[in-house]
Amino acid sequence: MNLHRLDLVSLSLFVLVVRTGSISQGAALSHLAVGAASKRISDLEAAIGVDLLERHSRGVKLTAAGHALHEHAKRILGDVDHLAAELSDHAAGIVGVVRLSANTSAIIQFLPTDIAAFAAKNPGIRIELEEQNSHETVLAVLDGRADLGILADRMPTLGLQVVDYRRDRLVLLVPRQHPLAARKSIRFEEALDFDFVSLSEGTSLATRLRAETQALGKRLKLRIHVRSFDAMCQMVAAGLGIAVLPDLAIRPHLRPLGLRKIELRDDWVDRGLVIGARALQALPRPARLLLDHLTAAAGTLSRNAKAR
């Protein structure tokens, strides 16, 4: 067995042959002649010292050794793709990448401004941002798919280390002609006689509403589940229910959709957003710079609000 004779072209061809179940189709996708592709597969088998494919009139099937090579080949080729992307970043002047997962509340209310300010000061660091609900954000950080995660403060962190990021406030959103539209403030319990529009189950907002409703010994009349704040506002405007949403998130929709915002007089409507990581002190330098920027920006806003 001489694994040093393996080359990336042959491994890529092998993966394509497995994917298509045919040496000729794998050859076509690799831009190789069928004869050249067949020889590369034979050379692979010779280098390893065992058959990788069972050849039949209708195509090929993997042997046990072929299955093992296929798994390793996919991983090797994936690592090469990551290497190429990283080297391409360096060639373009990118010195680091931060993978950030965040819930919808953070993305809509705070992150556009914060990330734009960070990018202006750190042009060599690219941020890859993915929107996920708070639970999925925790799992992304734990699994190593994200360096940092931003989530609601009452969600289980499953061992992540967290620091405070921002605070927001939940309000009640109703259509213009709703019986509650003339109210300036209300307790959440008073709204429970009406149908609600909510985010999907599992989101931090849906979880909080369900918990607070159960604490009152009542049941939330959920008429519609949607996946975004924008969709919730559209449903409320259509008269299909009322909703609890972050104050800053609904402001652009109030006038265009003819909606009314009602303050909620409940302690739990003041929410915290936190930033989580597996180990805050062990973050790579680009992620540490972003973390410091986000927490500093939040602190500056807090001090400015107190000064006013």
TAKAFEN-V139210 format. One record per run of one state. SS is the DSSP state (H for helix, E for strand, L for the rest). FROM is the first residue (numbers start at 0). TO is the last residue. If there is no record, write none. Layout:
ss:SS from:FROM to:TO
ss:SS from:FROM to:TO
//
This chain:
ss:L from:0 to:1
ss:H from:2 to:4
ss:L from:5 to:6
ss:H from:7 to:19
ss:L from:20 to:21
ss:H from:22 to:29
ss:L from:30 to:32
ss:H from:33 to:47
ss:L from:48 to:51
ss:E from:52 to:55
ss:L from:56 to:57
ss:E from:58 to:61
ss:L from:62 to:62
ss:H from:63 to:90
ss:L from:91 to:94
ss:E from:95 to:101
ss:L from:102 to:102
ss:H from:103 to:120
ss:L from:121 to:123
ss:E from:124 to:130
ss:L from:131 to:132
ss:H from:133 to:141
ss:L from:142 to:146
ss:E from:147 to:151
ss:L from:152 to:159
ss:E from:160 to:174
ss:L from:175 to:183
ss:E from:184 to:185
ss:L from:186 to:186
ss:H from:187 to:190
ss:L from:191 to:194
ss:E from:195 to:198
ss:L from:199 to:202
ss:H from:203 to:214
ss:L from:215 to:220
ss:E from:221 to:225
ss:L from:226 to:227
ss:H from:228 to:236
ss:L from:237 to:240
ss:E from:241 to:245
ss:H from:246 to:256
ss:L from:257 to:257
ss:E from:258 to:263
ss:L from:264 to:265
ss:H from:266 to:268
ss:E from:269 to:276
ss:L from:277 to:278
ss:H from:279 to:281
ss:L from:282 to:283
ss:H from:284 to:306
ss:L from:307 to:307
//
